[in-house]
Amino acid sequence: MDFYRNIDKYSDLFYGVSYNQVLDVEKAAVVTEPVTLNELKEFAKVSDSADDAILTALIKAARDMCEKYANISFVQREFTAFINNVNGGTALPYGPIGTLNVYNFDDEAVTPTVHGTEFKRIDYPRMNLKCVYTGGYSTLPEDLKLAIKAQALFLYENRGDSNNSMSPVARMILDVVKRI
């Protein structure tokens, strides 16, 4: 740490300033969406089947947008997160977290010190880590399902017409549970 020039860097590992961060995340594919086409059609008051293909695609897009906005996985699946945990305390993305296996970058298993129950932080070891875990809800809470429906309806009603990418209703619901 150079206090005279205000430069923070750990040059042996990285170039430039690099604190705890998620370097990359690989997600398994979603098999079943938490909101069905019939649930969205009932919510949107759509009775005909002319736009079923569009609505089905919008459900997937809305879930994906809501997950990225809130940094929470709405569907249970496997994740592989590569994290820089040099300072300790890195939060794993896309919780709630179930089973967790942690490896160093040589794929050797390590025993971590973990804090948190649903949304976990890794305090130790302080190095680059590969975390393989099950994340997401097995049963999605109703308020999060409502956020997906509101977002899908917003996308359906504003196809190409809006500068805002998130529904105000979805944003209001997700701001309460949003993980930073």
Solvent accessible surface area in square Angstrom, and as a share of the most:
residue,aa,sasa,rsa
1,M,152,0.68
2,D,50,0.26
3,F,162,0.67
4,Y,212,0.80
5,R,170,0.62
6,N,133,0.68
7,I,66,0.33
8,D,38,0.20
9,K,116,0.49
10,Y,122,0.46
11,S,74,0.48
12,D,125,0.65
13,L,87,0.43
14,F,39,0.16
15,Y,219,0.83
16,G,39,0.37
17,V,95,0.54
18,S,25,0.16
19,Y,107,0.41
20,N,48,0.25
21,Q,74,0.33
22,V,54,0.31
23,L,77,0.38
24,D,76,0.39
25,V,36,0.21
26,E,96,0.43
27,K,73,0.31
28,A,45,0.35
29,A,89,0.69
30,V,34,0.19
31,V,147,0.84
32,T,97,0.57
33,E,46,0.21
34,P,27,0.17
35,V,2,0.01
36,T,74,0.43
37,L,47,0.23
38,N,114,0.58
39,E,56,0.25
40,L,0,0.00
41,K,26,0.11
42,E,135,0.61
43,F,73,0.30
44,A,16,0.13
45,K,178,0.75
46,V,28,0.16
47,S,114,0.74
48,D,82,0.42
49,S,76,0.49
50,A,87,0.68
51,D,37,0.19
52,D,35,0.18
53,A,83,0.65
54,I,71,0.36
55,L,1,0.00
56,T,73,0.42
57,A,62,0.48
58,L,27,0.13
59,I,4,0.02
60,K,115,0.49
61,A,39,0.30
62,A,0,0.00
63,R,7,0.02
64,D,40,0.21
65,M,53,0.24
66,C,0,0.00
67,E,0,0.00
68,K,122,0.52
69,Y,49,0.19
70,A,0,0.00
71,N,42,0.22
72,I,2,0.01
73,S,0,0.00
74,F,2,0.01
75,V,21,0.12
76,Q,91,0.40
77,R,26,0.10
78,E,97,0.43
79,F,0,0.00
80,T,18,0.11
81,A,0,0.00
82,F,49,0.21
83,I,0,0.00
84,N,0,0.00
85,N,0,0.00
86,V,30,0.17
87,N,71,0.36
88,G,11,0.11
89,G,23,0.22
90,T,6,0.04
91,A,49,0.38
92,L,9,0.05
93,P,11,0.07
94,Y,23,0.09
95,G,1,0.01
96,P,16,0.10
97,I,11,0.06
98,G,37,0.35
99,T,97,0.56
100,L,40,0.20
101,N,78,0.40
102,V,5,0.03
103,Y,58,0.22
104,N,24,0.12
105,F,101,0.42
106,D,114,0.59
107,D,92,0.47
108,E,100,0.45
109,A,84,0.65
110,V,38,0.22
111,T,125,0.73
112,P,36,0.22
113,T,65,0.38
114,V,50,0.29
115,H,85,0.38
116,G,49,0.47
117,T,120,0.70
118,E,93,0.42
119,F,44,0.18
120,K,35,0.15
121,R,103,0.38
122,I,0,0.00
123,D,25,0.13
124,Y,128,0.49
125,P,12,0.07
126,R,141,0.51
127,M,76,0.34
128,N,34,0.17
129,L,0,0.00
130,K,47,0.20
131,C,0,0.00
132,V,29,0.17
133,Y,4,0.01
134,T,39,0.23
135,G,0,0.00
136,G,6,0.06
137,Y,46,0.18
138,S,97,0.62
139,T,113,0.66
140,L,15,0.07
141,P,52,0.32
142,E,127,0.57
143,D,68,0.35
144,L,3,0.01
145,K,31,0.13
146,L,71,0.35
147,A,0,0.00
148,I,0,0.00
149,K,34,0.14
150,A,8,0.06
151,Q,0,0.00
152,A,0,0.00
153,L,36,0.18
154,F,32,0.14
155,L,36,0.18
156,Y,30,0.11
157,E,113,0.51
158,N,45,0.23
159,R,130,0.47
160,G,85,0.82
161,D,120,0.62
162,S,44,0.28
163,N,160,0.82
164,N,94,0.48
165,S,69,0.44
166,M,11,0.05
167,S,4,0.03
168,P,88,0.55
169,V,67,0.39
170,A,0,0.00
171,R,92,0.33
172,M,131,0.59
173,I,27,0.14
174,L,0,0.00
175,D,76,0.39
176,V,130,0.75
177,V,46,0.26
178,K,87,0.37
179,R,97,0.35
180,I,197,1.00
